[in-house]
Every structure is written in structure tokens, then in C-alpha cells.
Amino acid sequence: MTKDRLTVAVLGPGGVGGLLAALLSRADHRVICLAGEETARILDDRGIEIHSAHFRDFTARVETAPELTEPVDVCLVAVKATSLDAALERVPAKAFGDGLLVPFLNGVEHPDRLRDRYGSDRVAPAAIRVESTRVAPGVIEHGSPFVEVDLTGRGIPRERLNSLAGALEWAGVTTRVLDDETAALWAKMTFLAPLALLTTRYGLPAGAIRTRHRAELTSLVEEVAAVSRACGAPADPAEALARYDAFPPEMRSSMQRDAEAGRPLELDAIGGALLRAAERHGVRVPTAVGLVEELKRAGH
């Protein structure tokens, strides 16, 4: 990977992928958005419009392609777990070269699936903290006063991760390179799983969950922390609850928004992965089991 201008493919130019694509393009990196015909036509005609108080409004020009046909330094994967397999048809392993595949996906199981497909020394999982929504093809509303990324990757040379982190930092994305991939993935899971499962189950924002369903939230946070520790990742339930108490009361999860819009849910990638990890390590998680079963019975 070069230390200066990167060639970056973006699979899924939506709320997260579109924002990162625009920021990297504005920082003078070559960006190729892998997208369907209609989205590609709009991006070719108009570029990506970013509406952001933090970054100020701007429009970034990007290239588009239906699938990757040349080696790149980095491919950012910013699709939902429910559409991952179909989306990866746009990234043939033979065309990928020796670049890094950086998935911004929920859950903890996808890195191994991607390593099976692209190689053990190519996958650098990342977690992102941002409020960013695609309101129309090529139009992104960025609402949070920050974009923060944790980048990791078992077996990836540190200098390669540092090079990508430097490019993201220069583009305006606060980026940390973390040594422990398991800890990084479960740090996100311990925050995400309780929020996603409870807000979706009850159709309520974070503020109502932490008041009306406090006992269930506390139990679920403790269960997820126990599974995280069994997987070798430190977790503090009290710290997790304190984070929930600091959330804006109107905050909703992406799973909740998907349920409200009638879109497929990442229930298996989040809830299912949690239950499978608990079973492997012999950790009892009755609250999580009940919530996942209730969501399944509701047709999710």
C-alpha cells in the first residue's frame, strides 16, 4: 500500500460508504464506487453530495464500476450483513490483488467468512461510530459531530494498517489502530447487541428502553459482557450501562429503523452470532435467547 495517493474501492456507497468515499475523494484519493446501474448513473452525473455541519456541505466526484476489475489498495465494504453475499459478487477475488479488504459490518463472524474468500492476510475489520444516512442515491446526511473508526486485522502488518489510518485521518476521520481484533469486534458487539435487540423488540428509542425496560437492559448487557469475556475480550457491564445512559434519548438502532421500513434485519449477524458464541463457551444468556425468539416470532 502506498503512503500517498490510494486507490480505494467502496462497496456500498450508502450512509457509511458514501460518506467515506466522499471524504477520501476530497482528500485526493482515487475512489471507485461499486454499485448498480441506477446508482452508478447518478454518481457519475452528480457525484456524492454530503450535507454535514461538521464537514460543511460539499460534493465529491468519484468513479463507478459494476464490479472490481483492477487491483486496488483498499476495498471498503459498507453493506449490511443481509446483502453481503450478493454484494461480494462485485469484488472477484482474482481482481482484488493484494489490497486490504476493510469490512464495516455488524457482528463478529464475518471476518472469518471473508478470509475464506479473499485470504487470511487481506482482511482488516473496522468499526465506525457515526450518524450518517443515505437519503437518496448519492445524497448523504451526516448528523454526528464526529466520524470515528477503529481499525484492526489479525496477521496484517502494522505499517499497512497505519498507512490506511493515516489516509483516513487526513480525510477527517478520527482513526485508531488496535492490536487485538477479538477485543475490537466484541467491544462493538457489547454496545450494539443490547441496543439493537431491545429497541427493535419494543419499537422504542434508547431513552425509553433505559427507563421502561431497565431491568431487561441490565440483564442483557451483563449477558453480552459474559460472552465477550468468554471469547477473550474484556468487557465491563457497568461501563456499558453508563454509555447507554449517556445516549441521546431519541437514539434508535439501525436494526430498529430497518424493521420500521420493512427491510431485512441483521438479526442473525447480531443476535444469532451472540447466541452461537454463548453456546460454544457454555454461557447462559436467557434474556438474549428470549429476545431473539420474540423477534423471530414477529416475522423478523
C-alpha positions, 0 to 999 in steps of 0.5 A: 500500500502506498503512503500517498495517493490510494486507490480505494474501492467502496462497496456500498456507497450508502450512509457509511460508504458514501460518506467515506468515499466522499471524504477520501475523494476530497482528500485526493484519493482515487475512489471507485464506487461499486454499485448498480446501474441506477446508482452508478448513473447518478454518481457519475452525473452528480457525484456524492453530495454530503450535507454535514455541519461538521464537514460543511456541505460539499460534493465529491466526484468519484468513479463507478464500476459494476464490479472490481476489475483492477487491483486496488489498495483498499476495498471498503465494504459498507453493506449490511450483513443481509446483502453481503453475499450478493454484494461480494459478487462485485469484488472477484477475488482474482481482481482484488490483488493484494489490497486490504479488504476493510469490512464495516459490518455488524457482528463478529463472524464475518471476518472469518467468512471473508478470509475464506474468500479473499485470504487470511492476510487481506482482511482488516475489520473496522468499526465506525461510530457515526450518524450518517444516512443515505437519503437518496442515491448519492445524497448523504446526511451526516448528523454526528459531530464526529466520524470515528473508526477503529481499525484492526486485522489479525496477521496484517502488518502494522505499517499497512494498517497505519498507512490506511489510518493515516489516509483516513485521518487526513480525510477527517476521520478520527482513526485508531489502530488496535492490536487485538481484533477479538477485543475490537469486534466484541467491544462493538458487539457489547454496545450494539447487541443490547441496543439493537435487540431491545429497541427493535423488540419494543419499537422504542428509542434508547431513552425509553428502553433505559427507563421502561425496560431497565431491568431487561437492559441490565440483564442483557448487557451483563449477558453480552459482557459474559460472552465477550469475556468468554471469547477473550475480550474484556468487557465491563457491564457497568461501563456499558450501562453508563454509555447507554445512559449517556445516549441521546434519548431519541437514539434508535438502532439501525436494526430498529429503523430497518424493521420500521421500513420493512427491510431485512434485519441483521438479526442473525449477524447480531443476535444469532452470532451472540447466541452461537458464541454463548453456546460454544463457551457454555454461557447462559444468556436467557434474556438474549435467547428470549429476545431473539425468539420474540423477534423471530416470532414477529416475522423478523 
